[in-house]
Amino acid sequence: MRSPTPEKITVNGDRLWQSLMDLAEIGAYDDERTGLRGVNRLALTDADAAGRRQVITWMEQACLTVRIDRMGNIYGRREGTDPNAAPVLTGSHIDSVATAGAFDGCLGVLGGIEVIRTLDERGITTRRPIEVGVFTEEEGVRFGTDMLGSAVAAGRLTLDYAHALTDRDGLTLGGELARTGLNGSTDVRLTPPHAYVECHIEQGPVLAEHNVEIGVVTGVQGISWQEITIHGRAAHAGTTPTHLRADAGLAAAQIIVQLRAMVDSGAYEGLRATVGHLIVHPDLTNIVPARAELTVDLRNPDDAQMARAERALAALLDDLEGSQPGLSLTTRQMAKTAYVPFDTGVQKVIAQAADDHALDHISLLSGAGHDAQEIAALCPTAMIFVRGEYDGISHNPREYSTPQACAHGVDVLATTLLRLANQD
């Protein structure tokens, strides 16, 4: 008879680390600012396609049955003893920002594969199937919408919407899926799994501050992305009086300064605001900018406070239109997700697994977005955070977690998946 509380299992940390380092060489670049080796593997570029092919090879070597859906999401399935039981799903993404490290997303995917290898080597069967997923365009930096593949899989966004998205060169996501051969044939909508667990580097300093290795993630804060285009008027920098200018660059600067003032005021408790993309046109020294394009990233764990901040930003934009003669602004909502709480039952299984591995842990909220927040609409979901070094820096070649910390996080993942996969 199957034990109601299966034993804990430990993975091969050296093999996990080698997988992480091997994948990091696909799309690798030498970063001039840091002198470090970074990763540039934007979604559906040649580098991302090569990385996905390598992951598929590893899945097949682990005897997983691989399928690719119409969003390019990849799933590797290990069967259970009950063919009718809903699977336990794990995974993450391998697409990156342009200045990434080796761990963001990749730890969850490669950790899932390592769990399968370990179960096979130990001859362990589970009642439920276990699947490892690789979701498309989690970062959102190429096609402008984050958690894209998982959002379509969960039904929040439509396949047609996703396929029509374009990058800055006008290339569509659907076209790039076809070009890279990742336009699979299976239905993108996921049948609800039994549970979903994602292992991820923390991307922040909280675990390091508490001197613990494992975070049990309670949820993900709300995220709002907007693209703002400011239309002014090009003019000669030396001959145009200041009061006659429609300076798009000045208006962009005012937005940035006001966003920081909103955060510093404390009036929108928990608010974080970032302008990560800014460009002016014609981008010449002696011409008043005729146009400015910028993005605004707002985050808040409180949906009501997020709504207040969005209204304040909208009011600022309205005021700016009247601040200079001839100035106008247009906005586009790129992405928006509400605060997502994770399942307390799955959190308890993770915490117990950490205890059984004698690993200290704390509960914490994620400040970054993750595929888990989309899959949480389908099934009980939670995340495992692994401690990062250097103040938890991420989206940067300095992103780093130790081999031991990665192995311990995947040990917790393995034990958690095993226990969930043996639930009735």
Solvent accessible surface area in square Angstrom, and as a share of the most:
residue,aa,sasa,rsa
1,M,245,1.09
2,R,107,0.39
3,S,58,0.37
4,P,130,0.82
5,T,104,0.60
6,P,15,0.10
7,E,102,0.46
8,K,94,0.40
9,I,1,0.00
10,T,81,0.47
11,V,12,0.07
12,N,66,0.34
13,G,19,0.19
14,D,123,0.64
15,R,66,0.24
16,L,1,0.01
17,W,48,0.17
18,Q,99,0.44
19,S,7,0.05
20,L,0,0.00
21,M,60,0.27
22,D,62,0.32
23,L,1,0.00
24,A,13,0.10
25,E,98,0.44
26,I,39,0.20
27,G,21,0.20
28,A,25,0.19
29,Y,57,0.22
30,D,105,0.54
31,D,19,0.10
32,E,173,0.78
33,R,230,0.84
34,T,32,0.19
35,G,68,0.65
36,L,77,0.38
37,R,123,0.45
38,G,0,0.00
39,V,4,0.02
40,N,64,0.33
41,R,3,0.01
42,L,44,0.22
43,A,0,0.00
44,L,0,0.00
45,T,37,0.21
46,D,95,0.49
47,A,26,0.20
48,D,0,0.00
49,A,3,0.02
50,A,34,0.26
51,G,0,0.00
52,R,1,0.01
53,R,130,0.48
54,Q,55,0.24
55,V,0,0.00
56,I,27,0.14
57,T,54,0.31
58,W,27,0.09
59,M,0,0.00
60,E,103,0.46
61,Q,128,0.57
62,A,8,0.06
63,C,111,0.67
64,L,10,0.05
65,T,92,0.54
66,V,39,0.22
67,R,79,0.29
68,I,40,0.20
69,D,1,0.01
70,R,120,0.44
71,M,0,0.00
72,G,0,0.00
73,N,0,0.00
74,I,0,0.00
75,Y,3,0.01
76,G,0,0.00
77,R,55,0.20
78,R,34,0.12
79,E,102,0.46
80,G,18,0.17
81,T,93,0.54
82,D,35,0.18
83,P,104,0.66
84,N,141,0.72
85,A,10,0.08
86,A,36,0.28
87,P,22,0.14
88,V,0,0.00
89,L,2,0.01
90,T,0,0.00
91,G,0,0.00
92,S,0,0.00
93,H,1,0.00
94,I,1,0.01
95,D,2,0.01
96,S,9,0.06
97,V,15,0.09
98,A,47,0.37
99,T,64,0.37
100,A,3,0.02
101,G,7,0.07
102,A,15,0.12
103,F,4,0.02
104,D,13,0.07
105,G,0,0.00
106,C,4,0.02
107,L,0,0.00
108,G,0,0.00
109,V,0,0.00
110,L,1,0.01
111,G,0,0.00
112,G,0,0.00
113,I,1,0.01
114,E,0,0.00
115,V,0,0.00
116,I,1,0.00
117,R,36,0.13
118,T,6,0.03
119,L,0,0.00
120,D,60,0.31
121,E,118,0.53
122,R,111,0.41
123,G,62,0.59
124,I,29,0.15
125,T,93,0.54
126,T,2,0.01
127,R,53,0.19
128,R,19,0.07
129,P,0,0.00
130,I,0,0.00
131,E,5,0.02
132,V,0,0.00
133,G,0,0.00
134,V,0,0.00
135,F,1,0.00
136,T,0,0.00
137,E,0,0.00
138,E,9,0.04
139,E,16,0.07
140,G,1,0.01
141,V,66,0.38
142,R,30,0.11
143,F,6,0.03
144,G,10,0.10
145,T,4,0.02
146,D,7,0.04
147,M,2,0.01
148,L,0,0.00
149,G,0,0.00
150,S,0,0.00
151,A,0,0.00
152,V,1,0.01
153,A,0,0.00
154,A,11,0.08
155,G,33,0.32
156,R,102,0.37
157,L,34,0.17
158,T,87,0.50
159,L,23,0.11
160,D,114,0.59
161,Y,88,0.33
162,A,0,0.00
163,H,49,0.22
164,A,68,0.53
165,L,21,0.10
166,T,69,0.40
167,D,17,0.09
168,R,184,0.67
169,D,123,0.64
170,G,49,0.47
171,L,84,0.42
172,T,54,0.32
173,L,0,0.00
174,G,18,0.17
175,G,38,0.37
176,E,8,0.04
177,L,1,0.00
178,A,57,0.45
179,R,130,0.47
180,T,19,0.11
181,G,54,0.52
182,L,6,0.03
183,N,80,0.41
184,G,18,0.17
185,S,105,0.68
186,T,48,0.28
187,D,108,0.56
188,V,10,0.06
189,R,135,0.49
190,L,22,0.11
191,T,110,0.64
192,P,72,0.45
193,P,9,0.06
194,H,41,0.18
195,A,1,0.01
196,Y,0,0.00
197,V,0,0.00
198,E,0,0.00
199,C,0,0.00
200,H,0,0.00
201,I,2,0.01
202,E,11,0.05
203,Q,38,0.17
204,G,13,0.13
205,P,55,0.35
206,V,51,0.29
207,L,0,0.00
208,A,37,0.28
209,E,129,0.58
210,H,105,0.47
211,N,115,0.59
212,V,16,0.09
213,E,40,0.18
214,I,0,0.00
215,G,0,0.00
216,V,3,0.02
217,V,0,0.00
218,T,43,0.25
219,G,0,0.00
220,V,0,0.00
221,Q,6,0.03
222,G,1,0.01
223,I,2,0.01
224,S,0,0.00
225,W,33,0.12
226,Q,23,0.10
227,E,54,0.24
228,I,0,0.00
229,T,25,0.15
230,I,0,0.00
231,H,69,0.31
232,G,21,0.20
233,R,113,0.41
234,A,52,0.40
235,A,23,0.18
236,H,102,0.45
237,A,42,0.33
238,G,66,0.64
239,T,101,0.59
240,T,28,0.16
241,P,63,0.40
242,T,113,0.65
243,H,137,0.61
244,L,91,0.45
245,R,53,0.19
246,A,0,0.00
247,D,25,0.13
248,A,0,0.00
249,G,20,0.19
250,L,85,0.42
251,A,0,0.00
252,A,2,0.01
253,A,47,0.36
254,Q,69,0.31
255,I,0,0.00
256,I,62,0.31
257,V,105,0.60
258,Q,74,0.33
259,L,4,0.02
260,R,158,0.58
261,A,45,0.35
262,M,9,0.04
263,V,47,0.27
264,D,95,0.49
265,S,72,0.47
266,G,53,0.51
267,A,49,0.38
268,Y,31,0.12
269,E,128,0.57
270,G,39,0.38
271,L,10,0.05
272,R,153,0.56
273,A,28,0.22
274,T,74,0.43
275,V,36,0.20
276,G,69,0.66
277,H,43,0.19
278,L,86,0.43
279,I,71,0.36
280,V,39,0.22
281,H,49,0.22
282,P,56,0.35
283,D,99,0.51
284,L,104,0.52
285,T,145,0.84
286,N,87,0.45
287,I,54,0.27
288,V,4,0.03
289,P,27,0.17
290,A,29,0.23
291,R,81,0.29
292,A,0,0.00
293,E,46,0.20
294,L,0,0.00
295,T,21,0.12
296,V,2,0.01
297,D,25,0.13
298,L,1,0.00
299,R,47,0.17
300,N,0,0.00
301,P,52,0.32
302,D,63,0.33
303,D,69,0.36
304,A,68,0.53
305,Q,38,0.17
306,M,6,0.03
307,A,36,0.28
308,R,95,0.35
309,A,0,0.00
310,E,30,0.13
311,R,149,0.54
312,A,28,0.22
313,L,1,0.00
314,A,53,0.41
315,A,53,0.41
316,L,30,0.15
317,L,12,0.06
318,D,99,0.51
319,D,103,0.53
320,L,8,0.04
321,E,71,0.32
322,G,70,0.67
323,S,63,0.41
324,Q,20,0.09
325,P,77,0.48
326,G,62,0.59
327,L,8,0.04
328,S,46,0.30
329,L,21,0.11
330,T,75,0.44
331,T,72,0.42
332,R,109,0.40
333,Q,86,0.38
334,M,23,0.10
335,A,9,0.07
336,K,96,0.41
337,T,14,0.08
338,A,60,0.46
339,Y,80,0.30
340,V,28,0.16
341,P,83,0.52
342,F,11,0.05
343,D,51,0.26
344,T,93,0.54
345,G,37,0.35
346,V,6,0.03
347,Q,24,0.11
348,K,144,0.61
349,V,28,0.16
350,I,0,0.00
351,A,24,0.19
352,Q,90,0.40
353,A,0,0.00
354,A,0,0.00
355,D,78,0.41
356,D,52,0.27
357,H,27,0.12
358,A,94,0.73
359,L,17,0.09
360,D,100,0.52
361,H,54,0.24
362,I,38,0.19
363,S,75,0.48
364,L,17,0.08
365,L,66,0.33
366,S,1,0.01
367,G,29,0.28
368,A,27,0.21
369,G,11,0.10
370,H,2,0.01
371,D,0,0.00
372,A,0,0.00
373,Q,9,0.04
374,E,7,0.03
375,I,0,0.00
376,A,28,0.22
377,A,86,0.67
378,L,35,0.17
379,C,12,0.07
380,P,59,0.37
381,T,1,0.01
382,A,0,0.00
383,M,0,0.00
384,I,0,0.00
385,F,3,0.01
386,V,0,0.00
387,R,55,0.20
388,G,2,0.02
389,E,47,0.21
390,Y,140,0.53
391,D,121,0.63
392,G,3,0.03
393,I,58,0.30
394,S,22,0.14
395,H,80,0.36
396,N,35,0.18
397,P,13,0.08
398,R,107,0.39
399,E,6,0.03
400,Y,74,0.28
401,S,0,0.00
402,T,44,0.26
403,P,59,0.37
404,Q,117,0.52
405,A,5,0.04
406,C,1,0.01
407,A,15,0.12
408,H,43,0.19
409,G,0,0.00
410,V,0,0.00
411,D,8,0.04
412,V,0,0.00
413,L,0,0.00
414,A,0,0.00
415,T,0,0.00
416,T,0,0.00
417,L,0,0.00
418,L,3,0.02
419,R,34,0.13
420,L,4,0.02
421,A,0,0.00
422,N,15,0.08
423,Q,70,0.31
424,D,131,0.68
